[in-house]
Amino acid sequence: MSHRPMQGVRVLELSQYTFAPTAGAVLADWGADVIKVEHAETGDAQRGIRVGWNSERRGSFQPIMEHPNRGKRSIGLDVGSERGREILYALAATCDVFITNFLPDARDRLKVNAEEIRRANPAIIYVRATAYGNKGALSSEGGFDSSVFWARMGSGAGVTPPDSPRTLSMPGPAYGDTIGGMTIAGGIAAALFSRVQTGEPAVLDVSLLSVGAWAMGLAIDISLLTGTTRPVASLRDELTTAPTNPLAGDYRTSDDRWINISFLQPGRYWRDFCAHIDRPDLAEDPRFDTAENLMANAKQAAAILRAELAGRTFAEWVAVFQTLRGQWAPVQNSIEAGRDDQLRSNGYIVTIEDADGQPRELVANPVQFNETPPTLTRAPLFAEHTDEILQQLGYDDEHIIELKIAGVVT
């Protein structure tokens, strides 16, 4: 049975898209009761997204909604109405955490800022997920991970070759949002611990800007010290390894796939590597027979290795390298990553049952407790739990029907 350290914690989430909702999903994975408040007519704006690959669905199962919303309960609520806010405040009074990614003007207009929510529950931990942080000239502006996390904070420039015809985009949808959501969940866990220790609830701020800077933290630290940026190899540059280490970089195979070698101690592994590529003579070559010589002649060694690895297919090298000492990895796409035996042997892919009763697979959040994969459930359908949530607040069926007729709830 999976350990659920957030069991008994109740979370109220007034958020859309992926950044903040992913935090709620992680907390739900950990056992929290997460109530997702959705617009009474349209629901989470992400339910309506139908753009390219990111809109793929099978029946009721849509990854763009399941990934950030699994395990939650949904209520359709008109927070813009006085009666809707009364319900929101009543829910807040029962919760430990309130999460929102609404912009400051929307929070003020809807009366869901920290002061208003704290009137309903002085002990609640109030979480603001923003694009640009809570201070500064851009604090009232919105943004997405592609613009703020990736482009503004240096990741895009950090992977784009100088002669590329375009900047390189994030490698997958909601890339920065998902990393950010995990960060928010960790912050909430710390805030809950602090509240137990001190009795004081925190106002928690996490932004795409701060998460993007943290992801590029070491690069930014070095740049602030030196006034330089890390060189990015030209598209015309065949050298895909470190300047003084031929065993740190990527090598192309005969079928135009790639193998990554990450031996930070090249001298230690050189002889074994040479044996695995059927070139034991290279270990005795006076240009490469010591770690110092290998590093001094790294470009020559890399050229030889490029030719050797280009002589066999990706699958052949993966098979050969199974007994290789040192650190290496096949460069895999998202299909291969999802089917990776090592990923699955650790329970990092979890099967759920969707609303149609079909088994579906989701990536689990990266934290495990007691070596046990989390038990996940699907994301809620729009307003699926409205009646249940209202009944728990003490509303009877007649009152709920009246609220629905008035458009306060869905």
N, C-alpha and C positions, 0 to 999 in steps of 0.2 A: 504494500500500500504506500502511495507516495506521501511524503512529508509535506504538509501545507502550513508553513509558518505564518501565513497571513489569515488563517482561519479565525473568524470572529471580528476581523477588520471590515468595516463597511465604507465603501467609496462612492461618492456621487460625482459623475463625470458629465460636464457640459462642454463637449468638445466635438470637433469634426475632423475629417481627413485622417491623418495617420500619426503625426508627431505625438500629440498628447494621448490619443486613444491607445497607442501601442503601450504606453505606460500602464493604462488600465488593464490591458490584456495580460501583461506580465504579472500584475498584482492578482488578477483572476487566476492565472496559472498557479500562483502561490497560495491560493485558497481564499482570497478576499471576495466579498460579495460586492460586485461592481454594478451600479445602476447607471445605465447610459441614458441621458436625457436627449431626446431627438426632437427636432422641429415638428410641430403637430401635424403639418400637412406634407412636408417634403422629406422629413427624416434627415439623417446625416447627408450633407451635400455629396459625399463620396458615393452614396448609393446610386446617384444618377450619372456617374462618370462612365462614359462609353467611348474611350479613346484608345484605339490600337490594342496592342498586346496586353496592356494593363486592365482591359475590360473583360478579359476572358472569363467565362463562367460555364458551369455544367449544372443545369437545373437551377436549384436555389443556391448552389455553392459558387460564390464569387470570391476568389482569393483576396481581392482588394478590400473586401469587407471582413472576411474571416481572419486574415492575418492580424489586424489591429483590434478586433472586437470579440475574439473567441472568449467564451466563458462568462459573458456579461448578461445582464437583463436590460431590456429596452422599454422605456416609457415615452410615448408621444405626448409632448407637453408644450402649450403655448406660454412660454416664459415671458412674452411681451405683454400678457394680460395680468391684471392684478390677481385674479383667481389662480392663474397658472403659477404666479410667483408665490402665492400662499402655499401651494403644494410643494414647490421647490424648497421653500424655507422649512416646511414640515419635514421633508426628506433630509435636508441638511442637518436638522436637529437630531437625526438618528445616526448620522455618519461621522466617521473619524477623519475623512479626507475629502476635500473638494478640489477637482481638477478642471481647469478650463484653458482653452487656447483662444478665447474670444479677444478681440482687440480692445484696448482701453476704453474707447468711446462706446463700444457695444456693451462692455461690462457696466459702465456707468449708466447708460440708457436703460438697460434691462435691470438695473439695481442688483447686480450679482458680483459687485466688487467685494474685496475682503471685508470691508466694514459692514456691509449689508449681510453677508453670509455669517459673519461673526456675531451679529445681533441675534441670529437664529440659533447659533451654537458657538459660544465663546471658546470652546476647546478644540474647534476643528482646525486641521492643518490645511491651509489654503495654498494651492499650487497654480502658478501662472506659467504656462508654456507659451513662449513668444518667439518671434523671429529675431528681433534685434535687442532683446533685453528690456529692462524696466526703466532705464535712464537713457539720456542722450537724445540727439535730434531725431533719430529714427525710431524711437521707442513706441510710437503710435502706429507704425507701418507694419503691414503684413509681409509675409514672404514664405517661400517654399525651400525645401532642402536643396533643390537644384540651383537656386539662386544664392541663398545665404550660406548654407553649410558647405556646398561644393565649390561654387564659383568665387564668392567673396572671400572665403577663408583659406583659399590657396590650394585645395585638393585638385581642382581642375587644371590649374597652371602647373601643378607638380607632376602631372602625368602626361601633359601635352608636349610632343616634340616641337622644337622651334620651327621646323619646316612643315608642320602639319597644316593642311588646308582648313582645319577647324579645330576648336578646342574639343577635347574629349569629354564626353558626358559621364554622369554617374554610371556605374556598371549594372545597376538594376533599379527598378522603381522603389521609391521610399527608402533608399539606401541610408541617407542621413537621418530621416525620420525614425527609422527603426533603431539606429544607434542612439538617437536622442531619447526615444521612449524608454529604452533600457536605463539610460542615465537618470531620467526622471524617477523611475521606479526605485532605483537605488537611493536617490535623495529622499524619497518618501519613507523608505525603510529606516533611514537614519533619523528622519524627523519624528517618526513614531517612537523610536528608541529614546530619543531625547525627551519627548513628552513624558514618557514613563519616568525618566530620571529626574526631570526638573519640574514637571507639571505645566510647562510652557509650550503652547503650540506654535509652530513656525509658519511664516509665509515663505514659500519656496519658489525660487525663480530659476528656470532653466530655459535657455534660448538656443535656437539653431546656430546662432552666432557663437555662443560659448562652446557648444558641442563641436562645431566645425573647427574652432581654434584649438580645442583639446585634442582632436584627432590629428591635427597638424602640429601638436605642441612642440615636439623636439625640433622639427624643421623651423618653426617660428623662433624658438629659443636661440638656435644657432644663427639664424638670420639677424636677429636683434643684436647678437654679439659681434658678428662679422660684417654686417651690411651686404651680405651676398645671399644668393639663392642656390639651391642644389641644381647642378646641371642636369638637363634632360637630354638624352641621346637623340641625335638627328634620325629621321626616318632612313637616311642613306647610310647610317653608321651600322655596319655589320657586327661591331663589337657589342655584345649584349651581356658582358660580364664586367666585374669590377676591374679597375685599371691595374691593380697589382695582385689580383686573385682570379685565376681562370676557373676556380671551382665555386664562384659566387656569381650566379646569373642564370640566364635562360639559353637553352640550346634547341635549335629547330631540328625536327626529325624528317625522314624522307617523305612523309605524307603531310608535311606542313603543319604539324602539331609541335608542341613545346614541352620541354622538361626543365623544371627549375632545380638547380643545384645550389645549396646554401651551406657550404662548408666554410665556416669562418676561420677554421684552422687548416688551411690547405695542405700543409706539410704532413699533418697527422693522417690524412685520408688519401693522399695522392697515390701511394702504391696500390691500395685496394681498388681505387677507382680505375687505375690503369689496367689492372687485372680484369675488371668487369667489362671493360670495353675491348678486351683482347689486344691490348697494347702494353704488355708488361715491360717492353723495351723502354718506354717513356720514363719509367721510374729510374732507369739507369742512365738515361741521357744526361750528360754533364750540364746541360742547360737547366735541367729540372730536378737534379738528384738530391737537392737539399731544399728546405723551405725558403731559404734566402735566394737561391738560384731560381726557384720556381716563381717567386714574386718578382724578381728582377727581369725575368723573361716571360712575364704573364701574357703579353700579347701574342708571342709566338706559340705558347702552349694553347691559348684559347683558339687560335687559328687551326691548330691540329685537331683539337677536340671538336670544333665545329664540323670539320670534314668527317670525322669519325661518327659523330652522332647523326649526321645527315645521311648516313649509309643504312640506317635501319628505321623501321616504322615506330610510331609512338607505342603501339601495343607491345612490340618486341622489346623496346627499352624498359617499359614498365615491368615486364616479366623479368628481364635481366637484373634490374635494380632492386628486386625484392630482397636480395641478400646483401645489398650494398651497405657498408658502414657509413655513418654520417647522415646528414639531413638533406633530403631531396623530396620533390613532389611532382606529380603530373599536373600540368596546367589544364584544369578542367573547366567545362562550361557549366551552366546552372543545371542542366539535365544530369550530367555526370556527377555533379556535386550532390544532388538530391538522392542519387542512387549509390553513393559512396558507401562501401561496406563498413568502413571505420565509423562513419557518421551514424549508420544504422545500428551497429553493434553497441553503441553507447546510448541508444534510445533518443537521439537528437531529432529524429523524425517520429512524429506521433500520429496515430490514426484516430480520427474522430468520426462520428456519424452525422451527416448533414441533415437538413430539415426534411429531405426526401427519403431518409433512411439509408442513404448510400455511404459506404466507407470512403473517407477522404483523408489526405495526408497534409500535415502542416509541420513546419519547422518549430521545434520547441524553443522557448527562451533558453539562453545559454547556461543558466544556473541549475545545478542539480543538488538535491539534498539527500543524504544517505544513499548515494549511488542509485537512485531510483528516478526514472523518467517521470515527468509530471503527468497527471491525468487531465486531459483537456476535453472541453465540450465546445460545440459549434458557437458561432456568433448568433445573436438573436435576430430574428426577422424584425422588420420595422414595427415598433410599438407592441411587440409580442407579449410583454409582461405588464402592460398598463394596468389591467384589472387586478392582477396579483399584487402589484406594488401598492396600489391605492387601498386595497383591502387590508394590507398590512398596516397602513396608516389609520385604519378605522372607518374608511368609507364603505357604506353599504351599497348594494347593487343599484338601488333607486337613485342614489346620489351620483354614482358613477355614470349611469345612463344620462342623467341630466347634464353632467359635465361634458359628455361626448356630444350631446345635442347642441350645447353652447359653444362647441369648438375649443374648449379649454384643454381637453385631452383627446387622444386618438386610441 
